[in-house]
C-alpha cells in the first residue's frame, strides 16, 4: 500500500533496518552514523562515519601489531574470530563459508552481551 511514496520498496525492504530492542550492541542497525543519516543529519553522519572507520583502522593495526610481536617472540597468537560464526568448507561447493556456530539466540534471551566487542 502506498509503495509509490516509499520508492517502490516492499514492506520487507522498508522494515529491514528498523530498530529492534534487545539486539546485540554490535547489530548494524545500531550504527550511529546510519541513524544520523536516516534522520537527515548528513554532516554529522559523515563525521561519525569517519570516526567509526578510524576506530576500525586502529583496532586492525593493534591486532596486526600483536600478531607480529607474537611471531617475533615465538608465542602463540589467537587471531580474531567471529563470535557466532566459524569458517568451514561447504560440503557441497567445497568453498569456505561462514557458518553459524550458535550462541547468539542464547545471549539475546539472557540479554548477556559481555562477549561483544565495542565496535561503535
Secondary structure, DSSP 8 states (H G I E B T S, - for coil): --GGGGTT--HHHHHTT---TT--TT-GGG-HHHHHHHTT-HHHHHHHHHHHHHHHHHHHHHHHHHHHHHHHHT--------SSEEEEE-TTT--EEEEE-S-HHHHHHHT--TT-----
